[in-house]
Structure formats: structure tokens, C-alpha cells
Amino acid sequence: MPHVSLKAEKIFEVFGFPVTNSYLTSLIVLILLSLAFLHYNSQIKSGLKKKSKFFYLIHFINESLYHFFNTILGDQTKIAYPLVASFFIYILVQNWFGLLPGIGSLLIKTCHAGECHSIPLFRGATADLNTTIGLGMLSVLLCQVYGVRALGAKEYIKKFYNLKNPISFFIGTLEILSEFSKVFSFGFRLFGNIFAGEVLLVVIAFLVPVLASFPFLLLELFVGFIQAVVFATLTAVFINLAMSKQH
């Protein structure tokens, strides 16, 4: 039976900082995305009439995402679009990168306290709870930042606490608690769906021939896309609510 670990495994250390297999994967994805967007930016600045096919692919994705989030954010699209689009693209690529051959199956041997184990060299970053909770914290924190920038600190606090109404103190406290709960909602939803999908693929590939896991692979591609859409869309909705004045 294949070994499945709930947490990411440490593969080496850099000046005492542990580097896990999921962290290594996230660095690779970050580098690839940075190179892709640098290429896109250089093509825009070059002024060439004939651009690469890869440029038009990125441009199509960018335009489609902008129009989609414009239906949610409205006049605030230009302000919040860079964040929500970055969330979508980063999470989508991380989800799909974790399904590539070799991710999870390429093993290395590590020894600790005289015991040696074989662990995956790469692991999908969104199958690591540290990554998903971190993304959830970043999303919720920046929602508050956008709200304060749009309304001002005093006006934004009034959305939670209004001294003219004593009941608002109780309701505002519940609202603040609900803001913190969004971190866990974001993190566990994304982690649970992606981790469960990867475990399913590992088990199916172990029990039955390779081709039998192909339909499940297609299903996980769809799930990875939906989870990226859900995370980015909810972030856009929460930003829109944070930036709107209280009625």
C-alpha cells in the first residue's frame, strides 16, 4: 500500500530553515509563473506587431478573467483585479501541477535517528495545509486592507460597531469572529478537496492498471479548476463587501 502523509515532508535544510517537498514545488511554480509573465510584459513593451502564440494565450486568459471579475467587483475591478487574478492563476497552476507525472511518485531516501524512509521529492503545494491556510490568511487580511483604504479606518470600523445602537456591539463581535473563521473556511476547503483528490489517484493507480485512473485524473483537473474559481470568486465578493458602505 502506498504511503500517504497528511503533512509535507522535509527534504533538506538551508541555514536551519526546513525545505519541504510542497515548498519546493511552490517555488518551481512561482518561478515558472514569473517567467511567463515577464515574457508577456516584454512582448507588450517590444511593440512588435507579430507576437508569440504564448503571448496571445496569456492575453486571452487575462481578458477573460477581467471580464469575469468585473461582473462581481464592478467599479472596483481595477483596484482588486490584480489580487483576485493572482489568486486564481496561482492556485489553478498549483492544483494542476500536483497532478503531473512524477509529482508524488519521484522518491528520495531520507534518514533520521538511524531510520531511513522514502518520501516524495515533490508534492502539490495546495495539498499542504500550511499553504492553504496561508492563502486564506492573506485573502482575509487584504480584504480588510481594501476596506480601510476605500472607506477610511473610522468608517470601516463603523461597519462592525455603531455606538448609537447597543445591539450592534454584539452583532459586530460576531461579524469580526466570522471574518477570522473565513481563514479556516478558505484553507480547509482548498486543502481537503486537493489532498483527497491526490490520495484517490494514488490509491486507484496502486490497485488497478494505469489507464483506469485516467477518468479520475480528468475529474481532478476539473476539481482543481473549480477550487481556484471558488477561492478567487469568494475573495472578490468579500473585497466588494468590505469596500461598500454600510446601509
C-alpha positions as CSV (number, residue, x, y, z in Angstrom):
1,M,0.0,0.0,0.0
2,P,1.4,3.5,-0.9
3,H,2.5,5.8,1.9
4,V,0.3,8.9,2.3
5,S,1.4,11.6,4.7
6,L,-1.0,14.3,5.8
7,K,1.8,16.8,6.3
8,A,4.5,17.8,3.9
9,E,7.9,16.1,4.5
10,K,11.2,17.9,5.0
11,I,13.7,17.0,2.3
12,F,16.6,19.3,3.3
13,E,17.6,22.4,5.3
14,V,19.0,25.8,4.3
15,F,20.7,27.6,7.2
16,G,18.4,25.8,9.6
17,F,15.3,26.6,7.5
18,P,13.4,23.3,6.7
19,V,12.5,23.0,3.0
20,T,9.6,20.6,2.5
21,N,8.6,18.9,-0.8
22,S,5.5,21.1,-1.1
23,Y,7.6,24.3,-0.5
24,L,10.0,23.2,-3.3
25,T,7.0,22.6,-5.6
26,S,5.6,26.1,-4.8
27,L,9.0,27.7,-5.6
28,I,9.1,25.9,-9.0
29,V,5.6,27.1,-9.8
30,L,6.4,30.6,-8.7
31,I,9.5,30.7,-10.9
32,L,7.5,29.4,-13.9
33,L,4.7,31.9,-13.5
34,S,7.2,34.7,-13.1
35,L,9.0,33.8,-16.3
36,A,5.6,33.5,-18.1
37,F,4.5,37.0,-17.0
38,L,7.9,38.5,-17.7
39,H,7.6,37.2,-21.2
40,Y,4.1,38.6,-21.6
41,N,5.3,42.0,-20.3
42,S,8.3,42.1,-22.6
43,Q,6.1,41.3,-25.6
44,I,3.9,44.3,-24.7
45,K,6.8,46.6,-24.4
46,S,8.6,45.4,-27.5
47,G,5.9,47.0,-29.8
48,L,6.2,44.1,-32.2
49,K,3.1,43.6,-34.4
50,K,3.7,39.8,-34.5
51,K,3.7,38.4,-31.1
52,S,4.2,34.8,-29.9
53,K,1.3,32.3,-29.5
54,F,2.1,32.1,-25.8
55,F,1.5,35.8,-25.5
56,Y,-2.0,35.5,-27.1
57,L,-2.8,32.6,-24.7
58,I,-1.9,34.7,-21.7
59,H,-3.7,37.7,-23.1
60,F,-6.9,35.7,-23.7
61,I,-6.8,34.3,-20.1
62,N,-6.2,37.8,-18.7
63,E,-9.0,39.4,-20.7
64,S,-11.4,36.5,-19.8
65,L,-10.6,36.8,-16.1
66,Y,-11.0,40.6,-16.1
67,H,-14.5,40.4,-17.7
68,F,-15.5,37.6,-15.2
69,F,-14.4,39.5,-12.1
70,N,-15.9,42.8,-13.5
71,T,-19.3,41.2,-13.0
72,I,-18.6,40.9,-9.3
73,L,-16.4,43.9,-8.5
74,G,-17.9,46.5,-10.8
75,D,-16.2,49.9,-10.4
76,Q,-13.7,48.3,-8.0
77,T,-12.3,45.9,-10.6
78,K,-9.2,47.9,-11.5
79,I,-8.3,48.0,-7.8
80,A,-8.9,44.4,-6.8
81,Y,-8.3,42.6,-10.1
82,P,-4.5,42.1,-9.7
83,L,-5.1,40.3,-6.4
84,V,-8.0,38.0,-7.3
85,A,-6.5,37.1,-10.7
86,S,-3.2,36.2,-9.0
87,F,-5.1,34.0,-6.5
88,F,-6.9,32.2,-9.4
89,I,-3.8,31.7,-11.6
90,Y,-1.5,30.7,-8.7
91,I,-4.0,28.2,-7.2
92,L,-5.0,26.7,-10.5
93,V,-1.4,26.1,-11.6
94,Q,-0.6,24.6,-8.2
95,N,-3.6,22.3,-8.3
96,W,-2.8,21.1,-11.8
97,F,1.0,20.9,-11.2
98,G,0.3,18.4,-8.4
99,L,-1.2,16.1,-11.0
100,L,1.8,15.9,-13.3
101,P,3.7,12.6,-13.6
102,G,6.5,12.4,-11.1
103,I,4.8,14.7,-8.5
104,G,4.3,12.4,-5.6
105,S,5.9,9.4,-7.3
106,L,9.5,10.5,-7.6
107,L,11.0,9.4,-4.3
108,I,14.2,10.2,-2.4
109,K,15.6,8.4,0.7
110,T,16.0,10.4,3.9
111,C,17.4,9.2,7.2
112,H,16.7,10.5,10.7
113,A,17.7,9.0,14.0
114,G,19.0,5.9,12.3
115,E,15.8,5.2,10.4
116,C,15.5,5.7,6.6
117,H,12.3,6.4,4.7
118,S,11.4,7.1,1.1
119,I,9.5,10.3,0.7
120,P,8.2,12.2,-2.4
121,L,10.6,14.8,-3.8
122,F,7.7,16.9,-5.0
123,R,4.2,17.4,-3.5
124,G,1.4,19.7,-4.7
125,A,1.6,22.9,-2.6
126,T,-2.2,23.1,-2.2
127,A,-2.2,19.6,-0.7
128,D,-0.3,21.1,2.2
129,L,-2.4,22.7,4.9
130,N,0.3,25.3,5.6
131,T,-0.1,26.7,2.1
132,T,-3.9,26.8,2.0
133,I,-4.1,28.4,5.5
134,G,-1.5,31.0,4.4
135,L,-3.5,31.8,1.3
136,G,-6.7,32.1,3.5
137,M,-4.9,34.4,5.9
138,L,-3.6,36.6,3.1
139,S,-7.1,36.8,1.5
140,V,-8.9,37.8,4.7
141,L,-6.2,40.3,5.7
142,L,-6.2,42.0,2.3
143,C,-10.0,42.2,2.3
144,Q,-9.7,44.4,5.5
145,V,-6.9,46.4,3.9
146,Y,-9.0,47.2,0.8
147,G,-11.9,48.1,3.0
148,V,-9.9,50.5,5.1
149,R,-8.4,52.1,2.0
150,A,-11.8,52.6,0.4
151,L,-13.8,53.8,3.4
152,G,-11.2,55.0,5.9
153,A,-10.4,53.4,9.2
154,K,-13.2,55.2,11.2
155,E,-15.9,54.4,8.6
156,Y,-14.8,50.8,8.2
157,I,-14.9,50.2,12.0
158,K,-18.5,51.6,12.0
159,K,-19.5,48.7,9.8
160,F,-18.9,46.4,12.8
161,Y,-19.5,48.7,15.8
162,N,-22.0,51.5,16.0
163,L,-22.2,53.2,19.5
164,K,-25.7,54.6,18.7
165,N,-27.1,51.0,18.8
166,P,-26.1,48.8,21.7
167,I,-27.2,45.6,19.8
168,S,-24.5,46.4,17.2
169,F,-21.8,45.6,19.7
170,F,-22.9,42.0,19.9
171,I,-23.6,41.7,16.2
172,G,-20.3,43.4,15.4
173,T,-18.4,41.0,17.6
174,L,-20.0,38.1,15.8
175,E,-19.1,39.7,12.4
176,I,-15.4,40.0,13.5
177,L,-15.4,36.3,14.6
178,S,-16.8,35.4,11.2
179,E,-14.0,37.3,9.5
180,F,-11.5,35.1,11.3
181,S,-13.5,32.0,10.5
182,K,-13.1,32.7,6.8
183,V,-9.4,31.8,7.1
184,F,-10.2,28.3,8.1
185,S,-13.0,28.0,5.6
186,F,-10.7,29.0,2.8
187,G,-7.8,26.9,4.0
188,F,-9.6,23.6,4.8
189,R,-11.9,23.7,1.8
190,L,-9.0,24.0,-0.7
191,F,-6.8,21.6,1.2
192,G,-9.5,19.0,1.7
193,N,-10.5,18.8,-1.9
194,I,-7.0,18.8,-3.4
195,F,-5.5,16.4,-0.8
196,A,-8.4,14.0,-1.1
197,G,-8.1,14.0,-4.9
198,E,-4.4,13.2,-4.8
199,V,-5.0,10.4,-2.3
200,L,-7.7,9.0,-4.6
201,L,-5.4,9.0,-7.6
202,V,-2.6,7.3,-5.6
203,V,-4.9,4.5,-4.4
204,I,-6.5,3.9,-7.8
205,A,-3.1,3.8,-9.5
206,F,-1.9,1.3,-6.9
207,L,-5.0,-1.0,-7.1
208,V,-5.8,-1.1,-10.8
209,P,-3.9,-0.6,-14.2
210,V,-2.7,2.9,-15.2
211,L,-5.5,3.6,-17.7
212,A,-8.2,3.0,-15.1
213,S,-7.1,6.2,-13.2
214,F,-7.5,8.4,-16.3
215,P,-11.1,9.3,-15.7
216,F,-10.3,10.2,-12.1
217,L,-7.4,12.4,-13.4
218,L,-9.8,14.3,-15.6
219,L,-12.1,14.7,-12.6
220,E,-9.3,16.1,-10.5
221,L,-8.4,18.6,-13.3
222,F,-12.0,19.8,-13.1
223,V,-11.9,19.9,-9.3
224,G,-8.7,21.9,-9.4
225,F,-10.2,24.4,-11.7
226,I,-13.4,24.8,-9.6
227,Q,-11.4,25.2,-6.4
228,A,-9.4,28.0,-7.9
229,V,-12.6,29.7,-9.2
230,V,-14.3,29.4,-5.8
231,F,-11.3,30.8,-3.9
232,A,-10.8,33.8,-6.2
233,T,-14.6,34.5,-6.5
234,L,-15.2,34.4,-2.7
235,T,-12.2,36.7,-2.3
236,A,-13.7,39.1,-4.9
237,V,-17.1,39.0,-3.1
238,F,-15.6,39.7,0.3
239,I,-13.5,42.6,-1.1
240,N,-16.6,44.1,-2.7
241,L,-18.5,43.8,0.6
242,A,-15.5,45.3,2.5
243,M,-15.3,48.3,0.2
244,S,-19.0,49.1,0.1
245,K,-20.5,51.5,2.6
246,Q,-22.8,50.2,5.3
247,H,-26.5,50.7,4.6
